[in-house]
Amino acid sequence: MADLKSIELEGDDTYVTLKVSNSEYELVRMSKNDLAILPTDNTILDEILTTGKIGNGNRIMMPNGILNKHDITRLYKKVPSRIFHINKSKYLLIKLEECEGAIPRFEE
């Protein structure tokens, strides 16, 4: 994830300096416009969505093809999310997986 290094205000313009990972740089290196900077902390992603692979109801449905393409083997039932309003567009950010590091997670 990117780290915010500095913010400079010049009139109506705001300049932001970020430290990004190599994988993030590969995503944006050819893009010069229409970039969104969004926080991904669980305190910001404060709406919980229910995920699913099949069925109906109030769920975010994820096709198996997309899950397989991104090596997502397990879909968590409740995931943090938020809708961001940027200019006149709306974006939905969902955290499907989180790096859990060395802390073991026990389930029933």
C-alpha positions in Angstrom: 0.0 0.0 0.0 1.1 3.5 -0.7 2.4 5.8 2.1 1.7 9.6 2.1 5.0 11.5 2.2 3.9 15.1 1.8 1.1 17.5 0.8 1.6 20.9 -0.6 -1.1 23.5 -1.2 -0.6 26.1 -4.0 -3.8 28.2 -4.5 -6.5 25.9 -5.7 -4.1 23.0 -6.5 -3.0 20.3 -4.1 0.2 18.3 -4.7 0.6 14.9 -3.0 3.9 12.9 -2.8 3.4 9.2 -2.3 5.7 6.2 -1.7 4.3 3.3 -3.7 5.2 -0.4 -4.0 6.5 -1.8 -7.3 3.1 -3.5 -7.9 1.3 -0.2 -7.5 3.8 1.5 -9.7 3.2 -1.1 -12.5 -0.6 -0.3 -12.3 -0.2 3.5 -12.6 3.0 4.0 -14.6 1.3 4.5 -17.9 -1.7 6.5 -16.4 -1.3 10.2 -16.0 -5.0 11.2 -15.5 -8.1 9.8 -13.7 -6.3 8.4 -10.7 -8.1 7.9 -7.4 -6.3 8.0 -4.0 -8.4 6.0 -1.5 -7.7 4.9 2.1 -8.1 1.2 2.7 -8.0 1.1 6.5 -10.9 -0.8 8.2 -11.9 2.4 10.1 -12.6 4.0 6.7 -14.1 0.9 5.1 -16.9 1.1 7.6 -19.8 -0.6 5.7 -20.0 -4.4 5.8 -21.1 -6.3 2.6 -22.1 -9.9 2.3 -20.4 -11.8 -0.5 -21.5 -14.9 -2.3 -20.8 -17.0 -5.3 -24.4 -18.1 -6.2 -27.9 -17.4 -5.1 -30.0 -14.3 -4.8 -30.5 -11.7 -2.2 -28.6 -8.7 -0.9 -25.1 -9.8 -1.8 -22.1 -8.8 -3.9 -21.8 -11.7 -6.3 -18.3 -12.8 -7.4 -17.9 -14.9 -10.5 -15.7 -18.0 -10.0 -13.7 -17.0 -13.1 -12.7 -13.7 -11.5 -11.9 -15.4 -8.2 -9.7 -18.0 -9.9 -8.0 -15.4 -12.1 -6.8 -13.6 -8.9 -6.1 -16.7 -6.8 -8.8 -16.0 -4.3 -9.6 -19.5 -2.9 -11.8 -18.5 0.0 -14.5 -15.8 -0.1 -15.1 -14.2 3.3 -18.8 -13.8 4.1 -18.6 -10.3 5.6 -16.1 -7.9 4.0 -15.4 -4.2 4.7 -16.3 -1.7 2.0 -17.2 1.9 1.3 -18.7 3.9 -1.5 -16.5 7.0 -2.4 -17.9 10.0 -4.1 -15.2 11.5 -6.3 -16.1 14.5 -8.5 -19.4 13.3 -10.1 -18.6 9.6 -10.0 -19.1 6.9 -7.3 -16.7 4.1 -6.6 -17.2 1.0 -4.5 -14.1 -0.3 -2.7 -14.2 -3.8 -1.2 -11.5 -5.5 0.7 -11.8 -9.2 -0.4 -8.6 -10.4 1.4 -6.2 -9.0 3.9 -2.6 -9.9 4.6 -2.8 -11.5 8.0 0.9 -11.7 8.6 2.1 -14.1 11.3 -1.0 -13.9 13.4 -2.9 -17.2 13.2 -6.6 -17.1 12.6 -8.8 -19.8 14.1 -12.2 -20.7 12.8 -14.9 -23.1 14.0 
